[in-house]
Amino acid sequence: MPTITYIQYDGTPLSIDAEIGSTVMETAIDNGIEGIVAECGGACSCATCHVYVDAEWLQRLPAPDEHEDGMLDCVFERQANSRLSCQIEVTDEIDGLTVNVPEHQV
């Protein structure tokens, strides 16, 4: 199982084993990660699963599509490494992925 590390806003790291085929958002919700709200349940229509992808991983993930990019315009403090965690699929290739949970969601 790939492991994803969620860095909470206060700096606390939480490493979670993730199911292949799920998403980074689903893994967060299933494991009680605070700060990932996911109001739309992964439909890419609310931006409440916003995370900052660690720089080491940013180029290793597929780029956001137009829909995700548009939704990211709704987040607080969008940065170059902002992603919606509902759009990052868990695969063996993302084993070790680190994301930072922002202080606020929309």
Backbone hydrogen bonds in HBPLUS format (Angstrom, degrees):
<---DONOR---> <-ACCEPTOR-->    atom                        ^
c    i                          cat <-CA-CA->   ^        H-A-AA   ^      H-
h    n   atom  resd res      DA  || num        DHA   H-A  angle D-A-AA Bond
n    s   type  num  typ     dist DA aas  dist angle  dist       angle   num
A0018-ALA N   A0002-PRO O   2.75 MM  16  5.52 171.9  1.76 171.7 173.9     1
A0096-GLY N   A0003-THR O   2.73 MM  93  5.22 155.8  1.78 148.1 154.8     2
A0004-ILE N   A0016-ILE O   2.85 MM  12  5.37 161.8  1.88 155.9 158.9     3
A0016-ILE N   A0004-ILE O   2.82 MM  12  5.37 165.4  1.84 153.5 156.8     4
A0005-THR N   A0097-LEU O   2.80 MM  92  6.21 168.6  1.81 162.9 166.7     5
A0099-VAL N   A0005-THR O   2.89 MM  94  6.35 159.9  1.93 166.9 173.7     6
A0006-TYR N   A0014-LEU O   2.85 MM   8  5.18 168.5  1.87 146.3 145.9     7
A0014-LEU N   A0006-TYR O   2.84 MM   8  5.18 147.8  1.94 140.6 151.5     8
A0007-ILE N   A0099-VAL O   2.78 MM  92  6.15 165.2  1.81 158.5 163.5     9
A0101-VAL N   A0007-ILE O   2.88 MM  94  6.01 169.4  1.89 156.2 158.2    10
A0008-GLN N   A0012-THR O   2.81 MM   4  5.14 169.1  1.82 151.8 148.1    11
A0011-GLY N   A0008-GLN O   2.77 MM   3  5.24 161.2  1.80 121.7 126.1    12
A0022-SER N   A0019-GLU O   3.15 MM   3  5.68 162.9  2.18 131.0 134.3    13
A0021-GLY N   A0090-VAL O   2.95 MM  69  5.41 172.2  1.95 146.6 146.9    14
A0090-VAL N   A0022-SER O   2.80 MM  68  5.47 173.0  1.80 147.4 146.9    15
A0027-THR N   A0023-THR O   3.01 MM   4  6.21 160.7  2.05 149.5 154.8    16
A0024-VAL N   A0088-ILE O   2.96 MM  64  5.74 147.1  2.07 158.5 169.0    17
A0028-ALA N   A0024-VAL O   3.11 MM   4  6.26 150.4  2.20 135.5 143.4    18
A0025-MET N   A0085-SER O   3.07 MM  60  4.70 137.8  2.26 114.6 107.3    19
A0029-ILE N   A0025-MET O   2.91 MM   4  6.22 165.7  1.93 161.0 163.6    20
A0030-ASP N   A0026-GLU O   2.88 MM   4  5.97 168.4  1.89 152.3 156.0    21
A0031-ASN N   A0027-THR O   3.18 MM   4  6.17 126.6  2.48 134.5 146.3    22
A0031-ASN N   A0028-ALA O   3.20 MM   3  5.26 140.6  2.36  97.7 108.8    23
A0033-ILE N   A0028-ALA O   2.95 MM   5  4.95 174.6  1.95 145.7 145.1    24
A0032-GLY N   A0029-ILE O   3.28 MM   3  5.25 173.6  2.28 108.8 109.2    25
A0037-VAL N   A0048-THR O   2.97 MM  11  5.35 135.8  2.17 175.5 165.2    26
A0038-ALA N   A0048-THR O   3.16 MM  10  5.02 167.3  2.18 106.4 110.0    27
A0041-GLY N   A0038-ALA O   3.08 MM   3  5.31 158.9  2.13 110.1 116.7    28
A0085-SER N   A0049-CYS O   3.04 MM  36  5.50 169.2  2.05 131.2 133.5    29
A0051-VAL N   A0083-ARG O   2.89 MM  32  5.54 159.2  1.93 164.0 168.1    30
A0083-ARG N   A0051-VAL O   2.93 MM  32  5.54 156.0  1.99 161.1 164.0    31
A0052-TYR N   A0100-ASN O   2.85 MM  48  4.92 161.9  1.88 145.1 151.3    32
A0100-ASN N   A0052-TYR O   2.71 MM  48  4.92 162.8  1.74 144.8 150.6    33
A0053-VAL N   A0081-ASN O   2.90 MM  28  5.37 164.7  1.93 155.8 151.7    34
A0054-ASP N   A0098-THR O   2.95 MM  44  5.49 167.3  1.96 157.7 154.8    35
A0057-TRP N   A0054-ASP O   2.85 MM   3  5.56 148.8  1.95 123.4 131.9    36
A0060-ARG N   A0057-TRP O   2.93 MM   3  5.19 142.2  2.08 110.1 122.1    37
A0069-ASP N   A0065-ASP O   2.91 MM   4  6.10 166.7  1.93 158.6 163.1    38
A0070-GLY N   A0066-GLU O   2.92 MM   4  6.10 153.5  1.99 145.2 151.8    39
A0071-MET N   A0067-HIS O   2.98 MM   4  6.30 156.1  2.04 149.6 156.2    40
A0072-LEU N   A0068-GLU O   2.87 MM   4  6.12 148.1  1.97 151.8 161.2    41
A0073-ASP N   A0070-GLY O   3.13 MM   3  5.40 147.8  2.24 102.0 111.5    42
A0074-CYS N   A0071-MET O   2.94 MM   3  5.57 164.0  1.96 118.7 124.0    43
A0075-VAL N   A0072-LEU O   3.27 MM   3  5.48 165.6  2.29 108.3 112.5    44
A0082-SER N   A0079-GLN O   3.06 MM   3  5.20 162.2  2.09 116.9 116.2    45
A0087-GLN N   A0084-LEU O   2.94 MM   3  5.63 163.1  1.97 121.3 127.0    46
A0088-ILE N   A0085-SER O   3.39 MM   3  5.37 170.4  2.40 103.9 106.0    47
A0094-ILE N   A0091-THR O   3.15 MM   3  5.64 158.1  2.20 111.3 117.3    48
A0095-ASP N   A0092-ASP O   3.21 MM   3  5.56 161.2  2.25 116.9 117.2    49
A0097-LEU N   A0094-ILE O   2.90 MM   3  5.37 153.8  1.97 148.2 143.9    50
